[in-house]
Amino acid sequence: MGKLICDSTASSPVILPWRDPTDIPSSDLVNQRPISKHPLEITASSWDNVPGLEDQQKRHLTRIYNKGVLWKHPQDKNNNIVFRLMHGGEVDSDGNCLFTAARKSMGVDAAARDLRIRTVRRFSEDLGSVDEVTKDLIGSAIRHMYSPDLNSGWGIHVVQEVKLLAKKQDRESLDSAIDELVQLGMQREIAAESIYKERCIAVDDGASWAKYMSISGSAEDEYDIINMQYTEEGLLTVDENRDGRAAAFGDDIAIECLATEFKREIFVVQAHGSDAMVDEENCVFFLPHRPRSEICEPPFFLFMKGTGWCCAGADHYEPLIAHCSTLVSHEKVALVL
């Protein structure tokens, strides 16, 4: 088995920019068919009709659709497929978007929460089989995302977030402890920060990540997410999530585990606007996530509308519907994955 997650240099995704060798019409791709039967009722949209995209993004994504992208199986060199990608519709921005989008992209008849549970189970099973060095690397990556060192990182971030987990059954006692400090004259947010840090679980290793990523914002969750934001000057806000509706946004670890669970590569297609300071020919990227197991099926694709050049944290995913076509010529596709 390979590493569950590698160090930051090794795990940096290969960014595949747009390549437009010729302006070949879509008729050069033949035998177009959906990658799966899609038992879900999904209406794919023209890129011109997708909200929230700038003209340069729409033009680029339309060219990708017209020309297709070529996927080559990493092991089976004879298994080459051209995909034409269509937008699969919007999904709720409720923290479950990775799993909602994935079920639509794959066309599986499973609830988003079920996919979340399978992803966490895959992570936990694989974590139990790695050595201590790898576990330390995983813990370091998790701490960087959810329990950052607030003494550093301010040259990159204006605001940093710390995630904590509060047991639902403990919320009443936590509130009482906070109220006691407030009655002693402490500011509410400072009191909340003190109690939550003392009594809640930090997301800083594999075990706590599994608890965190299990949270779907439903009454069935064991934990609630507490989110604290900091600036370089100190505490900015405490989101106590009193209604328990906050869900854990899927991250790169979750995507890799999802890919491993289904033995399929996942490509996240990022489309950046003018605020990203990239030209039109380089505004679309394909970020690959390979399973740690063998690849048994073709990949599926997720879409991300990039906001600026920083897309880390709380990314919003939408489904892409992939139609596969017989390859006519390598030179006529938009991109080789």
C-alpha positions in Angstrom: 0.0 0.0 0.0 1.2 3.5 -0.7 1.1 6.4 1.7 -2.3 7.5 2.9 -1.1 11.1 2.3 2.3 12.3 1.5 4.3 15.3 2.5 3.4 18.6 1.0 6.0 18.5 -1.7 5.1 14.9 -2.8 1.4 15.3 -2.6 1.1 18.6 -4.6 -1.3 17.9 -7.4 -0.1 17.9 -11.0 -1.8 21.0 -12.5 -2.8 20.4 -16.1 -3.4 23.6 -17.9 -5.5 24.0 -21.1 -3.9 22.9 -24.3 -5.6 24.1 -27.6 -3.6 22.7 -30.5 -6.3 23.1 -33.1 -9.9 24.2 -33.4 -11.4 20.8 -34.2 -15.2 20.5 -34.1 -16.8 18.0 -31.8 -17.8 15.8 -34.8 -14.3 14.3 -34.7 -15.4 12.5 -31.5 -17.6 9.5 -32.3 -19.7 7.0 -30.5 -20.5 9.5 -27.7 -22.2 7.8 -24.7 -22.5 8.5 -21.0 -19.8 7.0 -18.8 -22.5 5.4 -16.7 -26.2 4.8 -17.0 -26.8 7.5 -14.4 -29.8 6.0 -12.5 -30.2 9.5 -10.9 -32.3 11.9 -12.9 -29.7 14.5 -13.9 -30.0 17.3 -16.4 -26.7 18.3 -17.9 -26.4 22.0 -18.8 -24.6 23.9 -21.5 -21.8 25.9 -20.0 -23.4 29.1 -21.2 -26.2 28.4 -18.8 -24.1 27.8 -15.7 -24.5 30.6 -13.2 -21.5 32.3 -11.6 -19.1 31.9 -14.5 -17.3 34.7 -16.4 -17.3 34.8 -20.2 -13.7 33.5 -20.4 -14.5 30.5 -18.2 -17.6 29.7 -20.3 -15.6 29.9 -23.5 -12.9 27.7 -22.2 -15.2 25.1 -20.7 -17.2 25.0 -23.9 -14.1 24.3 -25.9 -13.2 21.5 -23.5 -16.7 20.0 -24.1 -16.4 20.3 -27.9 -13.0 18.8 -28.2 -12.9 16.4 -25.2 -10.2 15.3 -22.8 -8.2 12.1 -23.2 -7.7 9.8 -20.3 -5.1 7.0 -20.4 -5.4 4.2 -17.9 -2.1 4.2 -15.9 -1.6 0.5 -16.2 -3.6 -0.6 -19.3 -2.0 1.3 -22.1 -4.7 0.2 -24.5 -7.4 1.7 -22.4 -7.8 5.2 -23.7 -11.0 7.2 -23.4 -12.1 10.6 -24.6 -14.5 12.4 -22.3 -16.8 15.4 -23.0 -17.7 17.1 -19.8 -21.0 18.8 -19.1 -22.1 20.6 -15.9 -24.4 18.4 -13.8 -26.3 21.1 -12.0 -25.9 23.0 -8.8 -25.8 21.3 -5.3 -26.5 22.8 -1.9 -23.7 24.7 -0.2 -24.3 22.8 3.0 -20.9 21.2 3.6 -21.9 18.0 2.0 -21.3 19.2 -1.6 -18.3 16.9 -2.2 -20.4 13.8 -1.6 -23.6 15.1 -3.2 -21.6 16.0 -6.3 -19.7 12.7 -6.3 -22.9 10.6 -6.2 -24.3 12.6 -9.2 -21.0 12.4 -11.2 -20.8 8.6 -10.6 -24.5 8.1 -11.0 -24.7 5.9 -7.9 -27.9 5.4 -6.1 -26.6 6.2 -2.6 -27.2 9.1 -0.3 -24.4 11.7 0.2 -24.2 10.7 3.9 -23.6 7.1 2.9 -20.7 8.1 0.7 -19.3 10.2 3.6 -19.5 7.2 5.9 -17.8 5.0 3.3 -15.1 7.6 2.8 -14.3 7.8 6.6 -14.4 4.0 7.0 -11.9 3.7 4.1 -9.6 6.3 5.8 -9.8 4.5 9.2 -9.1 1.1 7.7 -6.1 2.3 5.7 -4.8 4.4 8.6 -4.6 1.2 10.7 -2.3 -0.4 8.2 0.4 2.3 7.8 3.5 2.8 9.9 4.1 5.4 12.5 6.1 7.6 10.2 3.2 7.8 7.8 0.8 8.4 10.6 2.9 11.3 11.7 2.8 12.8 8.2 -0.9 12.4 8.1 -1.3 14.1 11.5 0.9 17.0 10.3 -1.2 17.5 7.2 -4.4 17.4 9.3 -3.0 19.9 11.9 -2.0 22.2 9.1 -5.6 22.3 7.9 -7.6 22.3 11.1 -5.3 23.1 14.0 -2.8 25.5 12.6 0.1 27.1 14.5 -1.3 30.6 15.1 2.3 31.9 15.6 3.0 31.5 11.9 1.3 31.5 8.5 0.3 35.2 8.5 2.3 36.0 5.5 -0.1 33.8 3.5 -3.4 34.1 5.4 -5.3 37.0 6.7 -7.7 34.8 8.7 -6.9 31.3 10.1 -9.4 28.8 11.4 -9.3 26.3 14.2 -11.8 23.4 14.2 -13.0 21.8 17.4 -15.5 19.0 18.0 -18.1 19.2 20.8 -20.2 16.2 21.7 -23.9 16.9 21.2 -24.7 15.4 24.6 -22.2 17.9 26.2 -23.6 21.1 24.8 -25.7 22.0 27.8 -22.8 21.5 30.2 -20.5 23.5 27.9 -23.0 26.4 27.8 -23.3 26.4 31.6 -19.5 26.6 31.9 -19.4 29.5 29.4 -22.2 31.3 31.2 -20.3 31.0 34.5 -17.3 32.8 33.1 -19.5 35.5 31.5 -21.1 36.1 34.9 -17.6 36.7 36.3 -17.2 39.5 33.8 -15.5 37.7 30.9 -16.5 38.6 27.3 -18.7 35.9 25.8 -16.4 35.0 22.9 -13.3 34.8 25.1 -15.2 32.6 27.6 -16.4 30.4 24.8 -12.9 30.1 23.3 -11.5 29.1 26.7 -14.1 26.4 27.5 -14.1 25.0 24.0 -10.4 24.7 23.9 -10.3 23.1 27.3 -13.1 20.6 26.8 -13.5 19.9 23.1 -11.6 17.7 20.7 -9.0 19.3 18.4 -8.9 18.0 14.9 -5.2 17.3 14.8 -4.6 13.6 14.0 -6.2 10.7 12.0 -8.6 9.7 14.7 -10.0 13.2 15.2 -10.1 13.7 11.5 -12.4 10.6 11.1 -14.7 12.1 13.8 -14.7 15.4 12.0 -15.3 14.1 8.5 -18.2 12.0 9.8 -20.2 15.1 10.5 -22.9 15.8 8.0 -24.9 18.4 9.9 -27.7 16.1 10.9 -29.2 15.1 14.2 -27.6 11.7 13.8 -24.1 13.1 14.2 -22.3 12.4 17.4 -20.4 15.8 17.3 -21.0 19.4 16.5 -18.3 21.5 14.8 -17.0 24.6 16.6 -15.2 27.0 14.3 -12.9 29.7 15.7 -11.4 32.3 13.4 -8.2 34.3 14.2 -6.4 37.2 12.8 -2.8 38.0 13.6 -4.1 40.2 16.4 -6.0 37.4 18.1 -9.5 35.9 18.2 -11.9 37.2 15.6 -15.1 35.2 16.0 -16.4 31.9 17.5 -19.0 30.1 15.5 -20.7 27.9 18.1 -22.9 26.1 15.6 -25.7 26.0 18.1 -28.2 24.3 15.8 -25.7 21.6 14.8 -26.3 22.1 11.1 -22.6 22.7 10.1 -21.1 19.8 8.1 -17.4 19.0 7.5 -16.4 20.1 4.1 -14.6 17.4 2.0 -10.9 18.0 1.7 -8.1 16.4 -0.3 -7.8 13.5 2.1 -11.5 12.7 1.7 -11.2 12.9 -2.1 -8.3 10.4 -2.1 -10.2 8.1 0.2 -13.3 8.4 -2.0 -11.2 7.5 -5.1 -9.7 4.5 -3.2 -13.1 3.3 -2.1 -14.4 3.2 -5.7 -11.1 2.4 -7.3 -11.4 5.3 -9.7 -9.4 8.4 -10.4 -11.1 11.7 -9.5 -10.3 14.8 -11.4 -11.3 18.2 -9.9 -11.7 20.7 -12.7 -11.0 24.2 -11.4 -12.1 27.2 -13.5 -10.7 30.5 -12.4 -12.0 34.0 -13.1 -10.3 37.2 -13.9 -9.5 37.8 -10.2 -7.1 34.9 -10.2 -4.7 36.9 -12.4 -4.4 34.2 -15.0 -4.9 34.6 -18.7 -7.8 33.0 -20.5 -5.6 30.2 -22.0 -4.7 29.1 -18.5 -7.9 29.6 -16.4 -8.9 25.9 -16.3 -7.0 23.2 -14.4 -7.5 19.5 -13.9 -6.3 18.3 -10.5 -5.9 14.5 -10.3 -6.6 12.4 -7.2 -5.5 8.8 -7.7 -6.7 5.9 -5.6 -4.2 4.1 -3.4 -5.5 0.8 -4.9 -5.7 -0.5 -8.4 -7.8 1.5 -10.9 -10.8 -0.7 -12.0 -13.1 1.9 -13.6 -12.8 5.1 -15.6 -12.5 8.3 -13.7 -15.2 10.7 -12.7 -15.0 14.5 -12.6 -16.0 17.2 -10.1 -16.2 21.0 -10.8 -15.0 23.8 -8.7 -15.6 27.5 -9.5 -12.3 29.0 -8.3 -12.5 32.3 -6.4 -9.2 34.0 -6.8 -6.1 31.9 -6.8 -6.7 30.5 -3.3 -9.2 27.6 -3.2 -8.0 25.9 -0.1 -10.6 25.2 2.6 -14.4 25.0 2.3 -14.2 24.3 -1.4 -17.6 24.0 -3.2 -17.9 21.1 -5.6 -20.5 20.5 -8.3 -21.0 17.4 -10.5 -19.7 17.0 -14.0 -21.4 14.5 -16.3 -18.8 12.7 -18.5 -19.8 11.3 -21.9 -17.1 9.0 -23.4 -16.2 8.9 -27.1 -14.0 6.9 -29.3 -10.6 8.5 -29.8 -10.0 9.6 -33.4 -6.7 11.5 -33.0 -4.6 12.6 -30.0 -3.9 15.9 -31.6 -7.6 16.8 -31.8 -8.4 16.6 -28.0 -8.3 19.7 -25.8 -6.1 18.0 -23.1 -4.3 14.7 -22.3 -4.8 13.9 -18.6 
